[in-house]
Amino acid sequence: MRTKVQRSHLIPVNPQNATSNDWVILLEAGTIIGPSPERLRVARSTLERKIVKKYNLKLQAEHFLVLEGHDPRIHAVFFCPQLYKYDSEKKLVPLQGDEIGRLIAHAVEGGITERRPWYDPSEELPDRPIIDVQMNTEFDTLVVDMPGVERARTSSPA
């Protein structure tokens, strides 16, 4: 038996992202009301994914990520490989999805499209995504300072 998926829950993805083991990070903007230092929040982070393959009129395969509750007016989806950080003993430990999501949110926070937090039911989808920022996606190595975390400095013995 086939289940019907709402069209708004289907997010077009690159075939490489469809088969990767990357984290799926769903960021939410425009829903935090009042004074808050953060304009984005991590709505979901997961390694699990459901991919649907559909064929267009030219019979070319198109891949879609199924994310229930996805609303293109307030959500943006990012794919990120497993990231690591050094612990107090200088050993690499993997970051969890929420930590990765906060790093991505911090990196794209300047590109949030300002919108009012409500919309009419008959209102069409906006022509620009909620997060509209150019990101450098070609990295060989990337070192990120965690926001709000003071780095421990060790001095070498003389």
Buried (B, 14 or more C-beta within 10 A) or exposed (E): EEEEBEEBBBBEBEEEBBEBEBBBBBBBBBEBEEEEEEBBBBBBBEEEBEEBEEEEEEEEEBBBBBBEEBBEBBBBBBBBEEBEBEEEEEEEEEBEBBBBBBBBBBBBBEBBBEBEEEBEEEEEEEEEBBBEEEEEEEEEEEEEEEEEEEEEEEEEEE
